[in-house]
Amino acid sequence: MHNLRITYKKPARETAAPANVVAPAGAPVEDDSRTPSHKFLAACNAEAAAFKEKLKASKGSTWKRARGEGARMLQCELGPFCPKFSRQLFLEEHIEKFHSKAKMYCGESNKHLDVAMALWDNDHVLGNPCVGNVLQRSSAIMRSTVLPALPPGLKAGTQADKRLRIVFGNAGPMAANAETLAAELATRRVGNAYYSLGFAHTLFQQALLAKGSIKETTRAVAGHFVNQGSELVSLLPRDTDNIRSCWEAMLADVFFSPAADNLLRQLLDRCHHHSEFRSLSTDCTFRMMFSLFGQASYRAPKVVRADQALDEQEARHALFTVRLFSGPVVCATAIYMENTDCMIRVLESELSEEHRLQVVHVSNDDPSPKLLRGLKRIMWNHEVLSMDPMHPAFTYEQAQGRKKTPGSTLLRRILCRIVARDSQGPSGPYYDGSSKPQATDEEITLLQAIEDCSMPEREAGSRPL
């Protein structure tokens, strides 16, 4: 398929996020979106105060000044990369400087704040707000994932953040050392987002199950990692104005990757092996293309279209889709207009010669002799061009304000009975309108029963075609 770069209109800005919502560091957003809630800061303040009380209670017993080699050094557990101290006074000064409210209790690294708030969100989502100790737990998590550990003596905030990355890994988001992304973690970068091969597989599967909906995909991916036991799901990009492009970029990178192209070729070969290309259903939709920038509506006057940013032939007003015999979509391409030349050009470029040789029947909303001649020119075994059998139902519902009515429901039931067929496809010759087939005695009896309403509805619905 063509790798189209389509720019959609930016939706209206939503209201501000809750105070405890944290934007992930791996996404292209501004740092000022990191706004902890008052409850989170109060919990961090209580944790830091409890740690200092622990130091005071142990003063003079286990916490002694280090002397000589092998002497015990004092470690601050409130941060992942805090240095070790030889005196308790130095440790207390460090806590007052870097683990205070002015530094949001995570003064060494902004990534530490992200991880701590992700743990806070996870505790409240799972209904365990009393777990606490988010600073110490987040520090332990970062010490286990950031390997090798950052060297001591880095300038707090800037130098530490430059060496840290939020990575979407196989088991969920995590913090990692930037030096090991390419070698050990085998990650790929798209914009400011880093993801691994396992995350790409999960994103690919969930996007297929969600039918390409970004909102449903984000929810499914988050739910998948919650079920896997990840505590940092809040580090995933959020579905907001600023973050939506991050998901779109990752989805485009995954679905247009060489591995996805290879999988698509295998699926097409499998469809060809089962003779799926013998019958194609083509259609064009205009609604999805209304939000494209740089072009006027296809219904606009010619004078208005002449003033649009794009040239007339470069505009894309319709989305052309092709379905196979059992329903799989093998083509979804934006075209200039729903006309024969554009459709024939797409069919010739998107379908290989081997696949086109198998085509016998094509259905379209607007069949015409010109389209039939164009199909025969690129599909040498093509025999029949017909109208899409479900098009009358679509037209009926469009006339009813795009709503399903009892009349459209009955029409759909009739059309489903008409187009019903087995897995082997239609049997016998195609009806070309030249001769009317003679009805059998049983068909004449059934037709008479329908006309005089002498057959019960249950019996009529149970009879096969």
N, C-alpha and C positions, 0 to 999 in steps of 0.2 A: 504494500500500500504506500501511497505517497506520504512523506513526512511533512505534513502541512503545519505551518506556523500561523495560527489563527489568534488574533488579539481580540479579546472580548471587552465589552464595556465594563468599567469598574463599577461594582455595585455600590449602593449607598452605604456610607460609613455607619457601622453599628454603634450602639452605646458602649460606654467604657466597660472593660472587663471587671469582674469582682476584684477586691483588693488582694486576695490571696492567689490570683492567677499569675503564673510566671511564664513569660515567653522563653522558649528554649534558646540556649546560646548558639546552637548550630543553625538557627534559622535567620534569614536576613531581616532582622527587626532592629529597632533602636534600643539602646540599653535602658532608656528611661521607662520602658514598659515593665521593668522589674520592680514591682511595688508590693512589698510584703504587707500582710494585714497586721493589725494591732495585736491580734491574738497570737500570731506567729512570733512577733517580736517579744511579746510577754513570755511565751514559752521558752524562747532562747535566753531571755534575761534570767528566768528562774533556773534554767540549766547551768548557765555560767555562774550564778550565785551559789548553786549547790556544789559545783566543782571547787569554787574558792573556799567554801566551808569545809570541804573534804581536805583541802590543803592545810587549813588552819588546825583541823582536828588531828592531823597526822604530824604536825610540826614537832620536832624534837625527838621523834621516834624513828619512823622509817624514812622520812624525807630529811636527809642530811647532806651537807656539803660534800661534793665529790673531791676526792683526793687521790692522785696517782692513777695509774692505768687500771682499767676494770672497775673503777668506781661507778656507782650508780648515778645516772643522769636523770634529771627530771623532764618528763615528756608531757606536753600539753595535749590532751585528748580532744580538745574542742575544735581543732583544725587538722586537715589531712597532712600538711607539710610544715607544721610548726617545728622550729628547731628545738634541740634539747638544751637544758640549762643546768648549770652546776649549782645554782643557788635557788632557793625558793623565792627570794625577793625578786630575782630576775624573771621568774615565771609569772609572778603576780603582776609585775609591770607589763609583761607581754600580754596578759589577759586584759588588763585595763586599756591597752592601746589598740589591740586588734580584735578583741571579742567584746566590744561595747556597742551600745545602741547607735553611736555615731557611725560605726563601721558595719551596722546591721549584723553584728556578731560573727561576721564572716569576712574580716578585713583582709585576709591573705589572698583570696581569690574570689572573683565573682561567680566562677563555676561552682564553687562550694555552696554559695547561696542558692544557686539553681537546684543543685542536688538536694540540699536540705529542705527546700520548699516543695520539691517533688515528693520527698518522704512525708512531709506534712500533709500534702494533698492525698497521698495514698492512704495514710492512716485514717483520715476522715471519710474517704470514699468507702473503705472497708469497714467503717464503724468502730475503729479502734483509736479514738482520739487521746486515750490515756496512756498510750505507749511512751510518748515523749522521747527525750534525749535525741532529738533530730540532729543536733550538731555532732555528737559523738558517733551516732550511727552513720551519718553521711560521711564523716571523716574516715571511718573504717571501710566503707564501701569504696571510696575514692583511693584509699591506700591499696586496696586489693585489685583495682582495675587499672590504675595509672602506673604502668610498669614500663621501663624502670622509673623509680620515683624521681620527682624533681629534685635537683640539687639544692642544698640549703644556701641561704644568703641571697635568694632572688628578691627583687623589689616587690613588695606586696601589691597585688592588684594588677599591674600592667605586665611585668615580666612573667609572672606565673600564668596569667590568662593567655599569653602568646604561646605558651608551651602546652596548653590544654585544649582539647577538642571534645565536644559532645558528639558521640558516635551512635548511630542507630545500628546496634549489633544483632546477632542471631537471637539473643535472649531478651532484647529490648534496649532502650537507651542506656548509655553509660558514659563516664568520663574516661578519656584515654590520653596518653602521651602523644603529642603530635609527631614525634620522631618515629614512632612505631606503626603509624597508620598504614603506610604502603607495604612495609616489609612483613610484619607479623600479623596484623589484623586484616590485611588484604581488603581495604576499604576503597570506595569510589567516591569522588567529590562531585557534587552538582550544585553550583553556586556556593553557598556557605554550609551546605548539608553534607554530612559524611554518612555513608551506609555500607553495610557489608553484604556479602552474597546471600547469607541466610535471610537478612531483612528484605532483600530484593525478591526472593522466592515468596516470602510471606506477603509482601505488597502485591506481587503479581497475582497470587491466588485470591486474596481478598478483593482486589479490584475486579476480577472476573466474576466473583460471586455477587458483588455489589453492582454489576452491570455498568461499571465505569463511573458511577456517582462518587464524587470526591468526598462529600459529606458522609455517605455510608461507608466508604472505604476507610476513612480516618477512624470512625467508630469501630469498625471491624478489626482494624489493626490494633487499636488500643485494647479492645476486648481480648484479642488473641494473646497479647503479652501479659495482660492481667491474669489470664488463665495459666500462663507459663510461670507465674510467680514473680514477675518483675515488679519492683517497688518504685521505679522511676518512670512510669508511663506518662506522667505530666510533662516530661521533657520532650515528648513528641510535638511536632508543629501543630498549632491550633488552627482550626478552620475559621480564620478571620480575614479581614481585608489584606493585611500584610503577609500572612502566612500561607494563604491559598496558593500563591505562586510557587512556594516551596514544594507542596505536594504535586502540583502540576508538572514541575520540572523533574521530580523523581519519577513520576508515572511515565512521562515521555521518555526519559532516559532508559527505563526498564523495558517498556513495550517496543521501543525502536532499537533495542540492543541486538547484536548479532545472534545471541542465544534465542531471543524471541522470534527473530526472522527465521532461524533454522526450524524452530518449533512450528511456525506458520507453514513453512514449506512441507514439513512432514504431515501436517493436518490436511493440507490441500492434496498431497499425493494419496493420502488415505481416502479422502472424499472421491478422488478420481478412480481409485481402485474399486469403490462401491458404486460407481456410475452415478454420482451425485450431480455431475455437470450436465446430465441429459436434459434437465429442465431448470431454467433460470427464471427468477421473478425479480424484475427491476422496478424501482420506484424512486421518486424525487420528493424531498420535503424542503419547504422554504422557511419554516418557523425558526429553526436553529440558526439560520444565517442572518436573521434580522439584526442581531446585536454586533455585527462586524463593523469596525471603524472604517472610514474612508470611502464608503459607497452608499449610494441612495437606495431606496427600496426599488425592487423590480417593477412595482406598479407606478412609480413616479414618472412624470412626463419626461420626454427626451431632453427638454431644456434643463431640467433639474439634474438628470443623470450626467449631462455634459459638464456641470460644475463640480462633480465629485472629485475627490482626491485621486482615485484610481482611474486608469483608462477603462473604457467600456468593456474591452475584452479581458481585462485583468480582474474585473469584479467577480465575485463568487456569490451567486444568489440562491443556489440550490445545492442540496446534499444528495448525491446519487448513490444508491445502495443496490447491491446485487445479492440475492439469496439463492441457495441451491435447492435441490429437490426436497430435502427434509427440513429446510429452514435455516441452516447456518449462513451467516453473513460473511462473504468473502471480499467485499469491496464497499468502502464508504469514503467517497471522494467528493470534494467540493468542486462544482462546475459553474460555468458562467450562467447557463440557462438550461431549462429542460427542453432541449431540442435534439434532433437526430444526430447532428454532427458531433455534439459534445458527448452524447452517450456512446456512440460508436467509437470515438477516440479513447474513452476511458476503458471500454470493454477490450479493445485491442491492446492497450498498454498494460492493463491489470491482469488479464487472463493469458496464460501461456498458450502457445499454439497447440500443444497436446491437450490442454483442457478445452479449448474452443472446438477441437475436432469432435468432442463427445456431445456437444450441445445439439439437441434436436428440437426443443420447444422453448420459447421465450414468452413470458407474459409481461404486459405493460399497461399502465393506466390509459395511454392514448396510442393504441396501435395504428399504424398508417402504412401505405404502400412504400413510402420512402424509407421508413424504418425497416421494413421487411427486406428491401433491396440492400440496405446497409448491413444487416445481419448476415445475409447470404454471402456478402462479399468477404467477411472476416470469419464466418463459421460455415465451412463447406458442407457439413452434414445437416445444417439447419433446415427444418421442414415447416414448422408451424409458429405463427405469431398470433397471440390471443390477448384479450383484455384480462386484467387481473380479476379473478373471480370474486374477490372481496371488495372490489372498488365500488360497486353499487351500495354496499352497506356504509362505506365511508362517506359517500356523497349524501346518502340519506341522513346520516347523523350530523354532517356539516350543515345541512339545511335546517336541522332542528337545534341550531346553536351549539353544535359539538356536544350534544348530550344523548345518552342512550334512552330510548323510549320503548314502549311495548312494541311499536311497529318495527323499530330497528332490531329488537331482539328476535322477533319472528322472522325478519328478513335474514338475519345471520344464521338462524337455524335452517332455513331453506337452503342458503348458499353452502353451509357446511355439509348438508346432505348431497348437494350437487357435486361438490369438489371432493367428496370422500373417495379414497382409493387405497389400495393395498401397498405394501412395501415394494412390490415389483413395478409400480407405476401403472399408467393407463394401458389397457389391453385393447387390441383391435385398431382399426384405422381411425385417424382423426376426422372429425366431421368438418367438411369444408363448405357446407351450405349448398352443394350442387344437387343432392338428392335427399329427400326426407326418409329416414328409416321407418320401416313398417312396424307398427306396434303389435305385440303378441296378444293372444286372447286374455292372458292374465293381466297384462298392462291395461287392456281396454276395460276389464272388469274393475280394476282398482281406480282407473280414471273416472268411471261412472260413479263409484262409491264416493269419491272426493267431491264430485259435482253435486250429488244429491244429499251429501252429508249423512250417509247411512253407515259409515264406519266410525266406531268409537275412537276418540283421540289416543287412548292408551294402545289400542291395537295398531293404529296407523304409525305411532312412534316406534313400535317394536318391530315393524317389518323391515327387513333389509332392502337396500336399493336393488 
